Amino acid sequence: MIDLYSMTREELVAFTLGMGESKFRAGQLALWLRSGTPIDEMSNLSLAFRQKLKETVTDTLPKVEEKLVSRIDGTIKYLFRLYDGECIESVFMRYEHGNTLCISSQVGCRMGCRFCASTLAGRVRNLLPSELLGQIIAAERDTGERVSNVVMMGIGEPLDNYDNVIRFLELVGSPDNLNIGYRHISLSTCGVVPGILKLAEEKYPITLSISLHATTDETRSAIMPVNNKWGIDELLQACVTYYKATGRRISFEYTLIAGRNDSIEEAKALATLLKNAFRDTGAPIHVNLIRVNAVKETGMKEGTQDSANRFADTLNRLGVVATVRRRLGSDVNAACGQLRRSRAKTE
Ligand code: SAH
């Protein structure tokens, strides 16, 4: 399969030369690709070249299959159709500091977190670098707006698709591609420790986000099977290594599930756990609290806004910076995995 959107500039040049075109055409082609323009509309390329392209390349750019726009805050939830018919979701959010796109990394997920809709039917396949990048290109083309921040927090586990994610990072930050600064990119993981350690050795100063969600191995293993493989201590040690290698602040996601992990005792335990792990490192850490999005099949219940605020206050009082995540797009099923799932059920 010839997949232009996954190519680096050098590869695109080699490909273009191989098609009997000049190097100059590769630059033109790259600009068209970056804007998500269909081959037929690449007007400064000859008809013959366009015809050859249509015959040889696979169009891996995700296509808008469905689009839900929040009436509350303008958040856009996309259901994208991929070249092989699979679907994924992305969420476009407007903040004061710019537009953020939350992208998927796999079709489905095999991590099995008990509260999550994306993993209920397992993993179908990894997304290609072009499909990671393509979610941004397609969203920019559809909205006519620039995406300035990217979070890998959609469907899938990015560190379970390591090589393609690394290739995507190389492309997305490249000045002759989308040129999004690495400091504006976050990668969220359920805690695949070898992936975190490998990532620490790459040169990308991205923000690492850890889905922690519990303070003891017992509680964490009960809601996140990945914890049976790599426990909390090992995970936090990997975070320290990541911080030492990159100097980037680590953020922790903590999904509050009523009666499961949201007591004040747990807030205190969380503060102790994080302070101990990062003692003497000077690492700035941040806890993002999220009230669990109830997914029918999981039976997990959300607590009140008040109890989330109390949890945050406890952490802050104990010297751990914590905020309760604002809910965007609550009227468009923005919590990931749910749109793809309801579509799969009706098909
Ligand atoms: N696999 C990666 C990234 C995708 S999940 C990871 O685990 O981090 C993105 C975030 O959404 C994670 O923090 C995940 O734990 C959280 N999440 C999943 N289902 C949720 C739900 N029903 N309610 C609230 N947060 C959820």
Boltz pocket constraint, residues with backbone or C-beta under 6 A from the ligand:
constraints:
  - pocket:
      binder: B
      contacts: [[A, 113], [A, 115], [A, 116], [A, 117], [A, 152], [A, 153], [A, 154], [A, 155], [A, 156], [A, 157], [A, 158], [A, 188], [A, 189], [A, 190], [A, 191], [A, 209], [A, 210], [A, 211], [A, 253], [A, 255], [A, 290], [A, 291], [A, 292], [A, 293], [A, 294], [A, 295], [A, 335], [A, 336]]
      max_distance: 6.0
